[in-house]
């Protein structure tokens, strides 16, 4: 997998997680722990995108 396609895939995952977090936060019975884990995963992906973009 090329760097460009890997970055594109990471950006897609980040966007997907963003949408999942927003949807979960709007849900009345949302699990705060699950939302927190999604946010952490989203942050890790963003850090990876930043690291790879600077390489």
mmCIF entry with sequence, helices, sheets and N, C-alpha, C, O atoms, coordinates in Angstrom:
data_MODEL
# 
_entry.id   MODEL 
# 
_entity.id                         1 
_entity.type                       polymer 
_entity.pdbx_number_of_molecules   1 
# 
_entity_poly.entity_id                      1 
_entity_poly.type                           'polypeptide(L)' 
_entity_poly.nstd_linkage                   no 
_entity_poly.nstd_monomer                   no 
_entity_poly.pdbx_seq_one_letter_code       
;(UNK)(UNK)(UNK)(UNK)(UNK)(UNK)(UNK)(UNK)(UNK)(UNK)(UNK)(UNK)(UNK)(UNK)(UNK)(UNK)
(UNK)(UNK)(UNK)(UNK)(UNK)(UNK)(UNK)(UNK)(UNK)(UNK)(UNK)(UNK)(UNK)(UNK)(UNK)(UNK)
(UNK)(UNK)(UNK)(UNK)(UNK)(UNK)(UNK)(UNK)(UNK)(UNK)(UNK)(UNK)(UNK)(UNK)(UNK)(UNK)
(UNK)(UNK)(UNK)(UNK)(UNK)(UNK)(UNK)
;
_entity_poly.pdbx_seq_one_letter_code_can   XXXXXXXXXXXXXXXXXXXXXXXXXXXXXXXXXXXXXXXXXXXXXXXXXXXXXXX 
_entity_poly.pdbx_strand_id                 A 
# 
loop_
_entity_poly_seq.entity_id 
_entity_poly_seq.num 
_entity_poly_seq.mon_id 
_entity_poly_seq.hetero 
1 1  UNK n 
1 2  UNK n 
1 3  UNK n 
1 4  UNK n 
1 5  UNK n 
1 6  UNK n 
1 7  UNK n 
1 8  UNK n 
1 9  UNK n 
1 10 UNK n 
1 11 UNK n 
1 12 UNK n 
1 13 UNK n 
1 14 UNK n 
1 15 UNK n 
1 16 UNK n 
1 17 UNK n 
1 18 UNK n 
1 19 UNK n 
1 20 UNK n 
1 21 UNK n 
1 22 UNK n 
1 23 UNK n 
1 24 UNK n 
1 25 UNK n 
1 26 UNK n 
1 27 UNK n 
1 28 UNK n 
1 29 UNK n 
1 30 UNK n 
1 31 UNK n 
1 32 UNK n 
1 33 UNK n 
1 34 UNK n 
1 35 UNK n 
1 36 UNK n 
1 37 UNK n 
1 38 UNK n 
1 39 UNK n 
1 40 UNK n 
1 41 UNK n 
1 42 UNK n 
1 43 UNK n 
1 44 UNK n 
1 45 UNK n 
1 46 UNK n 
1 47 UNK n 
1 48 UNK n 
1 49 UNK n 
1 50 UNK n 
1 51 UNK n 
1 52 UNK n 
1 53 UNK n 
1 54 UNK n 
1 55 UNK n 
# 
_struct_asym.id          A 
_struct_asym.entity_id   1 
# 
loop_
_struct_conf.conf_type_id 
_struct_conf.id 
_struct_conf.pdbx_PDB_helix_id 
_struct_conf.beg_label_comp_id 
_struct_conf.beg_label_asym_id 
_struct_conf.beg_label_seq_id 
_struct_conf.pdbx_beg_PDB_ins_code 
_struct_conf.end_label_comp_id 
_struct_conf.end_label_asym_id 
_struct_conf.end_label_seq_id 
_struct_conf.pdbx_end_PDB_ins_code 
_struct_conf.beg_auth_comp_id 
_struct_conf.beg_auth_asym_id 
_struct_conf.beg_auth_seq_id 
_struct_conf.end_auth_comp_id 
_struct_conf.end_auth_asym_id 
_struct_conf.end_auth_seq_id 
_struct_conf.pdbx_PDB_helix_class 
_struct_conf.details 
_struct_conf.pdbx_PDB_helix_length 
HELX_P HELX_P1 AA1 UNK A 3  ? UNK A 26 ? UNK A 3  UNK A 26 1 ? 24 
HELX_P HELX_P2 AA2 UNK A 32 ? UNK A 54 ? UNK A 32 UNK A 54 1 ? 23 
# 
_struct_conf_type.id          HELX_P 
_struct_conf_type.criteria    ? 
_struct_conf_type.reference   ? 
# 
loop_
_atom_site.group_PDB 
_atom_site.id 
_atom_site.type_symbol 
_atom_site.label_atom_id 
_atom_site.label_alt_id 
_atom_site.label_comp_id 
_atom_site.label_asym_id 
_atom_site.label_entity_id 
_atom_site.label_seq_id 
_atom_site.pdbx_PDB_ins_code 
_atom_site.Cartn_x 
_atom_site.Cartn_y 
_atom_site.Cartn_z 
_atom_site.occupancy 
_atom_site.B_iso_or_equiv 
_atom_site.pdbx_formal_charge 
_atom_site.auth_seq_id 
_atom_site.auth_comp_id 
_atom_site.auth_asym_id 
_atom_site.auth_atom_id 
_atom_site.pdbx_PDB_model_num 
ATOM 1   N N  . UNK A 1 1  ? 0.857   -1.183 0.000  1.00 0.00 ? 1  UNK A N  1 
ATOM 2   C CA . UNK A 1 1  ? 0.000   0.000  0.000  1.00 0.00 ? 1  UNK A CA 1 
ATOM 3   C C  . UNK A 1 1  ? 0.895   1.234  0.000  1.00 0.00 ? 1  UNK A C  1 
ATOM 4   O O  . UNK A 1 1  ? 1.819   1.339  0.806  1.00 0.00 ? 1  UNK A O  1 
ATOM 5   N N  . UNK A 1 2  ? 0.621   2.150  -0.891 1.00 0.00 ? 2  UNK A N  1 
ATOM 6   C CA . UNK A 1 2  ? 1.422   3.364  -0.956 1.00 0.00 ? 2  UNK A CA 1 
ATOM 7   C C  . UNK A 1 2  ? 1.070   4.293  0.210  1.00 0.00 ? 2  UNK A C  1 
ATOM 8   O O  . UNK A 1 2  ? 0.029   4.155  0.853  1.00 0.00 ? 2  UNK A O  1 
ATOM 9   N N  . UNK A 1 3  ? 1.957   5.224  0.451  1.00 0.00 ? 3  UNK A N  1 
ATOM 10  C CA . UNK A 1 3  ? 1.743   6.181  1.545  1.00 0.00 ? 3  UNK A CA 1 
ATOM 11  C C  . UNK A 1 3  ? 0.466   6.989  1.307  1.00 0.00 ? 3  UNK A C  1 
ATOM 12  O O  . UNK A 1 3  ? -0.315  7.205  2.234  1.00 0.00 ? 3  UNK A O  1 
ATOM 13  N N  . UNK A 1 4  ? 0.257   7.429  0.078  1.00 0.00 ? 4  UNK A N  1 
ATOM 14  C CA . UNK A 1 4  ? -0.929  8.230  -0.237 1.00 0.00 ? 4  UNK A CA 1 
ATOM 15  C C  . UNK A 1 4  ? -2.217  7.451  0.018  1.00 0.00 ? 4  UNK A C  1 
ATOM 16  O O  . UNK A 1 4  ? -3.172  7.992  0.576  1.00 0.00 ? 4  UNK A O  1 
ATOM 17  N N  . UNK A 1 5  ? -2.244  6.186  -0.389 1.00 0.00 ? 5  UNK A N  1 
ATOM 18  C CA . UNK A 1 5  ? -3.466  5.403  -0.175 1.00 0.00 ? 5  UNK A CA 1 
ATOM 19  C C  . UNK A 1 5  ? -3.653  5.083  1.308  1.00 0.00 ? 5  UNK A C  1 
ATOM 20  O O  . UNK A 1 5  ? -4.783  5.011  1.792  1.00 0.00 ? 5  UNK A O  1 
ATOM 21  N N  . UNK A 1 6  ? -2.550  4.891  2.025  1.00 0.00 ? 6  UNK A N  1 
ATOM 22  C CA . UNK A 1 6  ? -2.640  4.653  3.470  1.00 0.00 ? 6  UNK A CA 1 
ATOM 23  C C  . UNK A 1 6  ? -3.198  5.895  4.174  1.00 0.00 ? 6  UNK A C  1 
ATOM 24  O O  . UNK A 1 6  ? -4.058  5.783  5.047  1.00 0.00 ? 6  UNK A O  1 
ATOM 25  N N  . UNK A 1 7  ? -2.710  7.068  3.794  1.00 0.00 ? 7  UNK A N  1 
ATOM 26  C CA . UNK A 1 7  ? -3.225  8.312  4.380  1.00 0.00 ? 7  UNK A CA 1 
ATOM 27  C C  . UNK A 1 7  ? -4.709  8.492  4.053  1.00 0.00 ? 7  UNK A C  1 
ATOM 28  O O  . UNK A 1 7  ? -5.492  8.919  4.901  1.00 0.00 ? 7  UNK A O  1 
ATOM 29  N N  . UNK A 1 8  ? -5.076  8.168  2.841  1.00 0.00 ? 8  UNK A N  1 
ATOM 30  C CA . UNK A 1 8  ? -6.479  8.292  2.436  1.00 0.00 ? 8  UNK A CA 1 
ATOM 31  C C  . UNK A 1 8  ? -7.359  7.369  3.286  1.00 0.00 ? 8  UNK A C  1 
ATOM 32  O O  . UNK A 1 8  ? -8.440  7.764  3.722  1.00 0.00 ? 8  UNK A O  1 
ATOM 33  N N  . UNK A 1 9  ? -6.896  6.152  3.515  1.00 0.00 ? 9  UNK A N  1 
ATOM 34  C CA . UNK A 1 9  ? -7.641  5.199  4.335  1.00 0.00 ? 9  UNK A CA 1 
ATOM 35  C C  . UNK A 1 9  ? -7.752  5.692  5.784  1.00 0.00 ? 9  UNK A C  1 
ATOM 36  O O  . UNK A 1 9  ? -8.808  5.572  6.406  1.00 0.00 ? 9  UNK A O  1 
ATOM 37  N N  . UNK A 1 10 ? -6.658  6.245  6.316  1.00 0.00 ? 10 UNK A N  1 
ATOM 38  C CA . UNK A 1 10 ? -6.694  6.787  7.682  1.00 0.00 ? 10 UNK A CA 1 
ATOM 39  C C  . UNK A 1 10 ? -7.678  7.948  7.772  1.00 0.00 ? 10 UNK A C  1 
ATOM 40  O O  . UNK A 1 10 ? -8.414  8.057  8.752  1.00 0.00 ? 10 UNK A O  1 
ATOM 41  N N  . UNK A 1 11 ? -7.698  8.806  6.773  1.00 0.00 ? 11 UNK A N  1 
ATOM 42  C CA . UNK A 1 11 ? -8.635  9.935  6.772  1.00 0.00 ? 11 UNK A CA 1 
ATOM 43  C C  . UNK A 1 11 ? -10.079 9.445  6.708  1.00 0.00 ? 11 UNK A C  1 
ATOM 44  O O  . UNK A 1 11 ? -10.966 10.023 7.335  1.00 0.00 ? 11 UNK A O  1 
ATOM 45  N N  . UNK A 1 12 ? -10.310 8.372  5.945  1.00 0.00 ? 12 UNK A N  1 
ATOM 46  C CA . UNK A 1 12 ? -11.650 7.802  5.841  1.00 0.00 ? 12 UNK A CA 1 
ATOM 47  C C  . UNK A 1 12 ? -12.084 7.237  7.193  1.00 0.00 ? 12 UNK A C  1 
ATOM 48  O O  . UNK A 1 12 ? -13.224 7.433  7.616  1.00 0.00 ? 12 UNK A O  1 
ATOM 49  N N  . UNK A 1 13 ? -11.180 6.543  7.861  1.00 0.00 ? 13 UNK A N  1 
ATOM 50  C CA . UNK A 1 13 ? -11.496 5.985  9.177  1.00 0.00 ? 13 UNK A CA 1 
ATOM 51  C C  . UNK A 1 13 ? -11.767 7.103  10.177 1.00 0.00 ? 13 UNK A C  1 
ATOM 52  O O  . UNK A 1 13 ? -12.682 7.000  10.993 1.00 0.00 ? 13 UNK A O  1 
ATOM 53  N N  . UNK A 1 14 ? -10.971 8.175  10.115 1.00 0.00 ? 14 UNK A N  1 
ATOM 54  C CA . UNK A 1 14 ? -11.141 9.309  11.016 1.00 0.00 ? 14 UNK A CA 1 
ATOM 55  C C  . UNK A 1 14 ? -12.522 9.936  10.821 1.00 0.00 ? 14 UNK A C  1 
ATOM 56  O O  . UNK A 1 14 ? -13.217 10.242 11.790 1.00 0.00 ? 14 UNK A O  1 
ATOM 57  N N  . UNK A 1 15 ? -12.910 10.125 9.557  1.00 0.00 ? 15 UNK A N  1 
ATOM 58  C CA . UNK A 1 15 ? -14.217 10.711 9.255  1.00 0.00 ? 15 UNK A CA 1 
ATOM 59  C C  . UNK A 1 15 ? -15.346 9.800  9.739  1.00 0.00 ? 15 UNK A C  1 
ATOM 60  O O  . UNK A 1 15 ? -16.343 10.268 10.290 1.00 0.00 ? 15 UNK A O  1 
ATOM 61  N N  . UNK A 1 16 ? -15.180 8.522  9.531  1.00 0.00 ? 16 UNK A N  1 
ATOM 62  C CA . UNK A 1 16 ? -16.187 7.558  9.965  1.00 0.00 ? 16 UNK A CA 1 
ATOM 63  C C  . UNK A 1 16 ? -16.348 7.590  11.485 1.00 0.00 ? 16 UNK A C  1 
ATOM 64  O O  . UNK A 1 16 ? -17.467 7.560  11.996 1.00 0.00 ? 16 UNK A O  1 
ATOM 65  N N  . UNK A 1 17 ? -15.234 7.652  12.196 1.00 0.00 ? 17 UNK A N  1 
ATOM 66  C CA . UNK A 1 17 ? -15.293 7.740  13.658 1.00 0.00 ? 17 UNK A CA 1 
ATOM 67  C C  . UNK A 1 17 ? -15.938 9.046  14.100 1.00 0.00 ? 17 UNK A C  1 
ATOM 68  O O  . UNK A 1 17 ? -16.706 9.061  15.062 1.00 0.00 ? 17 UNK A O  1 
ATOM 69  N N  . UNK A 1 18 ? -15.638 10.139 13.411 1.00 0.00 ? 18 UNK A N  1 
ATOM 70  C CA . UNK A 1 18 ? -16.252 11.432 13.740 1.00 0.00 ? 18 UNK A CA 1 
ATOM 71  C C  . UNK A 1 18 ? -17.763 11.326 13.674 1.00 0.00 ? 18 UNK A C  1 
ATOM 72  O O  . UNK A 1 18 ? -18.476 11.781 14.569 1.00 0.00 ? 18 UNK A O  1 
ATOM 73  N N  . UNK A 1 19 ? -18.237 10.722 12.603 1.00 0.00 ? 19 UNK A N  1 
ATOM 74  C CA . UNK A 1 19 ? -19.683 10.574 12.433 1.00 0.00 ? 19 UNK A CA 1 
ATOM 75  C C  . UNK A 1 19 ? -20.268 9.655  13.509 1.00 0.00 ? 19 UNK A C  1 
ATOM 76  O O  . UNK A 1 19 ? -21.353 9.922  14.026 1.00 0.00 ? 19 UNK A O  1 
ATOM 77  N N  . UNK A 1 20 ? -19.569 8.591  13.843 1.00 0.00 ? 20 UNK A N  1 
ATOM 78  C CA . UNK A 1 20 ? -20.050 7.666  14.872 1.00 0.00 ? 20 UNK A CA 1 
ATOM 79  C C  . UNK A 1 20 ? -20.113 8.346  16.239 1.00 0.00 ? 20 UNK A C  1 
ATOM 80  O O  . UNK A 1 20 ? -21.064 8.140  16.992 1.00 0.00 ? 20 UNK A O  1 
ATOM 81  N N  . UNK A 1 21 ? -19.103 9.155  16.558 1.00 0.00 ? 21 UNK A N  1 
ATOM 82  C CA . UNK A 1 21 ? -19.086 9.879  17.840 1.00 0.00 ? 21 UNK A CA 1 
ATOM 83  C C  . UNK A 1 21 ? -20.253 10.861 17.891 1.00 0.00 ? 21 UNK A C  1 
ATOM 84  O O  . UNK A 1 21 ? -20.967 10.928 18.892 1.00 0.00 ? 21 UNK A O  1 
ATOM 85  N N  . UNK A 1 22 ? -20.449 11.624 16.811 1.00 0.00 ? 22 UNK A N  1 
ATOM 86  C CA . UNK A 1 22 ? -21.552 12.590 16.784 1.00 0.00 ? 22 UNK A CA 1 
ATOM 87  C C  . UNK A 1 22 ? -22.893 11.890 16.964 1.00 0.00 ? 22 UNK A C  1 
ATOM 88  O O  . UNK A 1 22 ? -23.740 12.356 17.725 1.00 0.00 ? 22 UNK A O  1 
ATOM 89  N N  . UNK A 1 23 ? -23.087 10.782 16.272 1.00 0.00 ? 23 UNK A N  1 
ATOM 90  C CA . UNK A 1 23 ? -24.339 10.047 16.374 1.00 0.00 ? 23 UNK A CA 1 
ATOM 91  C C  . UNK A 1 23 ? -24.537 9.498  17.791 1.00 0.00 ? 23 UNK A C  1 
ATOM 92  O O  . UNK A 1 23 ? -25.636 9.569  18.341 1.00 0.00 ? 23 UNK A O  1 
ATOM 93  N N  . UNK A 1 24 ? -23.475 8.956  18.372 1.00 0.00 ? 24 UNK A N  1 
ATOM 94  C CA . UNK A 1 24 ? -23.572 8.402  19.726 1.00 0.00 ? 24 UNK A CA 1 
ATOM 95  C C  . UNK A 1 24 ? -23.879 9.496  20.751 1.00 0.00 ? 24 UNK A C  1 
ATOM 96  O O  . UNK A 1 24 ? -24.631 9.271  21.699 1.00 0.00 ? 24 UNK A O  1 
ATOM 97  N N  . UNK A 1 25 ? -23.297 10.671 20.559 1.00 0.00 ? 25 UNK A N  1 
ATOM 98  C CA . UNK A 1 25 ? -23.541 11.760 21.506 1.00 0.00 ? 25 UNK A CA 1 
ATOM 99  C C  . UNK A 1 25 ? -24.979 12.262 21.431 1.00 0.00 ? 25 UNK A C  1 
ATOM 100 O O  . UNK A 1 25 ? -25.509 12.779 22.415 1.00 0.00 ? 25 UNK A O  1 
ATOM 101 N N  . UNK A 1 26 ? -25.609 12.114 20.274 1.00 0.00 ? 26 UNK A N  1 
ATOM 102 C CA . UNK A 1 26 ? -27.008 12.532 20.126 1.00 0.00 ? 26 UNK A CA 1 
ATOM 103 C C  . UNK A 1 26 ? -27.976 11.482 20.665 1.00 0.00 ? 26 UNK A C  1 
ATOM 104 O O  . UNK A 1 26 ? -29.146 11.770 20.917 1.00 0.00 ? 26 UNK A O  1 
ATOM 105 N N  . UNK A 1 27 ? -27.478 10.276 20.835 1.00 0.00 ? 27 UNK A N  1 
ATOM 106 C CA . UNK A 1 27 ? -28.322 9.181  21.296 1.00 0.00 ? 27 UNK A CA 1 
ATOM 107 C C  . UNK A 1 27 ? -28.518 9.286  22.811 1.00 0.00 ? 27 UNK A C  1 
ATOM 108 O O  . UNK A 1 27 ? -27.544 9.437  23.548 1.00 0.00 ? 27 UNK A O  1 
ATOM 109 N N  . UNK A 1 28 ? -29.765 9.209  23.280 1.00 0.00 ? 28 UNK A N  1 
ATOM 110 C CA . UNK A 1 28 ? -30.009 9.384  24.719 1.00 0.00 ? 28 UNK A CA 1 
ATOM 111 C C  . UNK A 1 28 ? -29.383 8.301  25.600 1.00 0.00 ? 28 UNK A C  1 
ATOM 112 O O  . UNK A 1 28 ? -29.001 8.591  26.734 1.00 0.00 ? 28 UNK A O  1 
ATOM 113 N N  . UNK A 1 29 ? -29.270 7.085  25.121 1.00 0.00 ? 29 UNK A N  1 
ATOM 114 C CA . UNK A 1 29 ? -28.721 6.014  25.946 1.00 0.00 ? 29 UNK A CA 1 
ATOM 115 C C  . UNK A 1 29 ? -27.276 5.693  25.609 1.00 0.00 ? 29 UNK A C  1 
ATOM 116 O O  . UNK A 1 29 ? -26.832 4.560  25.794 1.00 0.00 ? 29 UNK A O  1 
ATOM 117 N N  . UNK A 1 30 ? -26.546 6.672  25.118 1.00 0.00 ? 30 UNK A N  1 
ATOM 118 C CA . UNK A 1 30 ? -25.175 6.442  24.669 1.00 0.00 ? 30 UNK A CA 1 
ATOM 119 C C  . UNK A 1 30 ? -24.266 6.031  25.826 1.00 0.00 ? 30 UNK A C  1 
ATOM 120 O O  . UNK A 1 30 ? -24.389 6.533  26.943 1.00 0.00 ? 30 UNK A O  1 
ATOM 121 N N  . UNK A 1 31 ? -23.377 5.132  25.538 1.00 0.00 ? 31 UNK A N  1 
ATOM 122 C CA . UNK A 1 31 ? -22.403 4.642  26.510 1.00 0.00 ? 31 UNK A CA 1 
ATOM 123 C C  . UNK A 1 31 ? -21.198 5.592  26.515 1.00 0.00 ? 31 UNK A C  1 
ATOM 124 O O  . UNK A 1 31 ? -20.453 5.664  25.538 1.00 0.00 ? 31 UNK A O  1 
ATOM 125 N N  . UNK A 1 32 ? -21.017 6.314  27.618 1.00 0.00 ? 32 UNK A N  1 
ATOM 126 C CA . UNK A 1 32 ? -19.937 7.296  27.699 1.00 0.00 ? 32 UNK A CA 1 
ATOM 127 C C  . UNK A 1 32 ? -18.564 6.661  27.532 1.00 0.00 ? 32 UNK A C  1 
ATOM 128 O O  . UNK A 1 32 ? -17.665 7.275  26.956 1.00 0.00 ? 32 UNK A O  1 
ATOM 129 N N  . UNK A 1 33 ? -18.392 5.451  28.023 1.00 0.00 ? 33 UNK A N  1 
ATOM 130 C CA . UNK A 1 33 ? -17.114 4.764  27.888 1.00 0.00 ? 33 UNK A CA 1 
ATOM 131 C C  . UNK A 1 33 ? -16.824 4.452  26.421 1.00 0.00 ? 33 UNK A C  1 
ATOM 132 O O  . UNK A 1 33 ? -15.697 4.616  25.956 1.00 0.00 ? 33 UNK A O  1 
ATOM 133 N N  . UNK A 1 34 ? -17.830 4.009  25.711 1.00 0.00 ? 34 UNK A N  1 
ATOM 134 C CA . UNK A 1 34 ? -17.663 3.703  24.290 1.00 0.00 ? 34 UNK A CA 1 
ATOM 135 C C  . UNK A 1 34 ? -17.339 4.979  23.507 1.00 0.00 ? 34 UNK A C  1 
ATOM 136 O O  . UNK A 1 34 ? -16.478 4.963  22.626 1.00 0.00 ? 34 UNK A O  1 
ATOM 137 N N  . UNK A 1 35 ? -18.018 6.071  23.822 1.00 0.00 ? 35 UNK A N  1 
ATOM 138 C CA . UNK A 1 35 ? -17.750 7.352  23.153 1.00 0.00 ? 35 UNK A CA 1 
ATOM 139 C C  . UNK A 1 35 ? -16.317 7.781  23.432 1.00 0.00 ? 35 UNK A C  1 
ATOM 140 O O  . UNK A 1 35 ? -15.611 8.233  22.530 1.00 0.00 ? 35 UNK A O  1 
ATOM 141 N N  . UNK A 1 36 ? -15.892 7.640  24.674 1.00 0.00 ? 36 UNK A N  1 
ATOM 142 C CA . UNK A 1 36 ? -14.528 8.002  25.053 1.00 0.00 ? 36 UNK A CA 1 
ATOM 143 C C  . UNK A 1 36 ? -13.504 7.179  24.274 1.00 0.00 ? 36 UNK A C  1 
ATOM 144 O O  . UNK A 1 36 ? -12.504 7.719  23.801 1.00 0.00 ? 36 UNK A O  1 
ATOM 145 N N  . UNK A 1 37 ? -13.749 5.882  24.140 1.00 0.00 ? 37 UNK A N  1 
ATOM 146 C CA . UNK A 1 37 ? -12.833 5.017  23.390 1.00 0.00 ? 37 UNK A CA 1 
ATOM 147 C C  . UNK A 1 37 ? -12.784 5.410  21.918 1.00 0.00 ? 37 UNK A C  1 
ATOM 148 O O  . UNK A 1 37 ? -11.714 5.404  21.309 1.00 0.00 ? 37 UNK A O  1 
ATOM 149 N N  . UNK A 1 38 ? -13.930 5.751  21.344 1.00 0.00 ? 38 UNK A N  1 
ATOM 150 C CA . UNK A 1 38 ? -13.956 6.184  19.941 1.00 0.00 ? 38 UNK A CA 1 
ATOM 151 C C  . UNK A 1 38 ? -13.160 7.473  19.764 1.00 0.00 ? 38 UNK A C  1 
ATOM 152 O O  . UNK A 1 38 ? -12.442 7.632  18.777 1.00 0.00 ? 38 UNK A O  1 
ATOM 153 N N  . UNK A 1 39 ? -13.288 8.395  20.724 1.00 0.00 ? 39 UNK A N  1 
ATOM 154 C CA . UNK A 1 39 ? -12.545 9.655  20.650 1.00 0.00 ? 39 UNK A CA 1 
ATOM 155 C C  . UNK A 1 39 ? -11.043 9.413  20.747 1.00 0.00 ? 39 UNK A C  1 
ATOM 156 O O  . UNK A 1 39 ? -10.261 10.062 20.052 1.00 0.00 ? 39 UNK A O  1 
ATOM 157 N N  . UNK A 1 40 ? -10.638 8.483  21.605 1.00 0.00 ? 40 UNK A N  1 
ATOM 158 C CA . UNK A 1 40 ? -9.213  8.152  21.735 1.00 0.00 ? 40 UNK A CA 1 
ATOM 159 C C  . UNK A 1 40 ? -8.687  7.539  20.446 1.00 0.00 ? 40 UNK A C  1 
ATOM 160 O O  . UNK A 1 40 ? -7.590  7.869  19.996 1.00 0.00 ? 40 UNK A O  1 
ATOM 161 N N  . UNK A 1 41 ? -9.471  6.650  19.858 1.00 0.00 ? 41 UNK A N  1 
ATOM 162 C CA . UNK A 1 41 ? -9.063  6.026  18.601 1.00 0.00 ? 41 UNK A CA 1 
ATOM 163 C C  . UNK A 1 41 ? -8.965  7.079  17.499 1.00 0.00 ? 41 UNK A C  1 
ATOM 164 O O  . UNK A 1 41 ? -8.041  7.056  16.686 1.00 0.00 ? 41 UNK A O  1 
ATOM 165 N N  . UNK A 1 42 ? -9.916  7.990  17.482 1.00 0.00 ? 42 UNK A N  1 
ATOM 166 C CA . UNK A 1 42 ? -9.912  9.072  16.503 1.00 0.00 ? 42 UNK A CA 1 
ATOM 167 C C  . UNK A 1 42 ? -8.653  9.928  16.664 1.00 0.00 ? 42 UNK A C  1 
ATOM 168 O O  . UNK A 1 42 ? -8.037  10.316 15.671 1.00 0.00 ? 42 UNK A O  1 
ATOM 169 N N  . UNK A 1 43 ? -8.275  10.221 17.896 1.00 0.00 ? 43 UNK A N  1 
ATOM 170 C CA . UNK A 1 43 ? -7.077  11.012 18.159 1.00 0.00 ? 43 UNK A CA 1 
ATOM 171 C C  . UNK A 1 43 ? -5.820  10.271 17.705 1.00 0.00 ? 43 UNK A C  1 
ATOM 172 O O  . UNK A 1 43 ? -4.923  10.873 17.115 1.00 0.00 ? 43 UNK A O  1 
ATOM 173 N N  . UNK A 1 44 ? -5.754  8.961  17.982 1.00 0.00 ? 44 UNK A N  1 
ATOM 174 C CA . UNK A 1 44 ? -4.591  8.175  17.536 1.00 0.00 ? 44 UNK A CA 1 
ATOM 175 C C  . UNK A 1 44 ? -4.464  8.204  16.012 1.00 0.00 ? 44 UNK A C  1 
ATOM 176 O O  . UNK A 1 44 ? -3.362  8.325  15.477 1.00 0.00 ? 44 UNK A O  1 
ATOM 177 N N  . UNK A 1 45 ? -5.591  8.093  15.324 1.00 0.00 ? 45 UNK A N  1 
ATOM 178 C CA . UNK A 1 45 ? -5.568  8.137  13.855 1.00 0.00 ? 45 UNK A CA 1 
ATOM 179 C C  . UNK A 1 45 ? -5.106  9.505  13.381 1.00 0.00 ? 45 UNK A C  1 
ATOM 180 O O  . UNK A 1 45 ? -4.305  9.603  12.451 1.00 0.00 ? 45 UNK A O  1 
ATOM 181 N N  . UNK A 1 46 ? -5.604  10.563 14.011 1.00 0.00 ? 46 UNK A N  1 
ATOM 182 C CA . UNK A 1 46 ? -5.203  11.912 13.615 1.00 0.00 ? 46 UNK A CA 1 
ATOM 183 C C  . UNK A 1 46 ? -3.707  12.119 13.827 1.00 0.00 ? 46 UNK A C  1 
ATOM 184 O O  . UNK A 1 46 ? -3.038  12.722 12.988 1.00 0.00 ? 46 UNK A O  1 
ATOM 185 N N  . UNK A 1 47 ? -3.181  11.623 14.943 1.00 0.00 ? 47 UNK A N  1 
ATOM 186 C CA . UNK A 1 47 ? -1.742  11.734 15.204 1.00 0.00 ? 47 UNK A CA 1 
ATOM 187 C C  . UNK A 1 47 ? -0.940  10.960 14.164 1.00 0.00 ? 47 UNK A C  1 
ATOM 188 O O  . UNK A 1 47 ? 0.117   11.420 13.732 1.00 0.00 ? 47 UNK A O  1 
ATOM 189 N N  . UNK A 1 48 ? -1.427  9.798  13.762 1.00 0.00 ? 48 UNK A N  1 
ATOM 190 C CA . UNK A 1 48 ? -0.761  8.990  12.739 1.00 0.00 ? 48 UNK A CA 1 
ATOM 191 C C  . UNK A 1 48 ? -0.776  9.718  11.390 1.00 0.00 ? 48 UNK A C  1 
ATOM 192 O O  . UNK A 1 48 ? 0.226   9.722  10.676 1.00 0.00 ? 48 UNK A O  1 
ATOM 193 N N  . UNK A 1 49 ? -1.904  10.329 11.043 1.00 0.00 ? 49 UNK A N  1 
ATOM 194 C CA . UNK A 1 49 ? -2.002  11.104 9.804  1.00 0.00 ? 49 UNK A CA 1 
ATOM 195 C C  . UNK A 1 49 ? -0.983  12.239 9.831  1.00 0.00 ? 49 UNK A C  1 
ATOM 196 O O  . UNK A 1 49 ? -0.268  12.458 8.853  1.00 0.00 ? 49 UNK A O  1 
ATOM 197 N N  . UNK A 1 50 ? -0.917  12.950 10.936 1.00 0.00 ? 50 UNK A N  1 
ATOM 198 C CA . UNK A 1 50 ? 0.029   14.065 11.072 1.00 0.00 ? 50 UNK A CA 1 
ATOM 199 C C  . UNK A 1 50 ? 1.466   13.576 10.956 1.00 0.00 ? 50 UNK A C  1 
ATOM 200 O O  . UNK A 1 50 ? 2.276   14.185 10.257 1.00 0.00 ? 50 UNK A O  1 
ATOM 201 N N  . UNK A 1 51 ? 1.781   12.494 11.628 1.00 0.00 ? 51 UNK A N  1 
ATOM 202 C CA . UNK A 1 51 ? 3.141   11.952 11.595 1.00 0.00 ? 51 UNK A CA 1 
ATOM 203 C C  . UNK A 1 51 ? 3.533   11.529 10.176 1.00 0.00 ? 51 UNK A C  1 
ATOM 204 O O  . UNK A 1 51 ? 4.638   11.826 9.723  1.00 0.00 ? 51 UNK A O  1 
ATOM 205 N N  . UNK A 1 52 ? 2.647   10.849 9.491  1.00 0.00 ? 52 UNK A N  1 
ATOM 206 C CA . UNK A 1 52 ? 2.948   10.391 8.139  1.00 0.00 ? 52 UNK A CA 1 
ATOM 207 C C  . UNK A 1 52 ? 3.001   11.538 7.135  1.00 0.00 ? 52 UNK A C  1 
ATOM 208 O O  . UNK A 1 52 ? 3.765   11.489 6.171  1.00 0.00 ? 52 UNK A O  1 
ATOM 209 N N  . UNK A 1 53 ? 2.197   12.560 7.360  1.00 0.00 ? 53 UNK A N  1 
ATOM 210 C CA . UNK A 1 53 ? 2.190   13.710 6.460  1.00 0.00 ? 53 UNK A CA 1 
ATOM 211 C C  . UNK A 1 53 ? 3.490   14.508 6.534  1.00 0.00 ? 53 UNK A C  1 
ATOM 212 O O  . UNK A 1 53 ? 3.900   15.139 5.560  1.00 0.00 ? 53 UNK A O  1 
ATOM 213 N N  . UNK A 1 54 ? 4.130   14.471 7.700  1.00 0.00 ? 54 UNK A N  1 
ATOM 214 C CA . UNK A 1 54 ? 5.364   15.231 7.883  1.00 0.00 ? 54 UNK A CA 1 
ATOM 215 C C  . UNK A 1 54 ? 6.586   14.457 7.413  1.00 0.00 ? 54 UNK A C  1 
ATOM 216 O O  . UNK A 1 54 ? 7.664   15.031 7.264  1.00 0.00 ? 54 UNK A O  1 
ATOM 217 N N  . UNK A 1 55 ? 6.428   13.171 7.180  1.00 0.00 ? 55 UNK A N  1 
ATOM 218 C CA . UNK A 1 55 ? 7.564   12.332 6.794  1.00 0.00 ? 55 UNK A CA 1 
ATOM 219 C C  . UNK A 1 55 ? 8.032   12.599 5.390  1.00 0.00 ? 55 UNK A C  1 
ATOM 220 O O  . UNK A 1 55 ? 8.982   11.967 4.926  1.00 0.00 ? 55 UNK A O  1 
# 
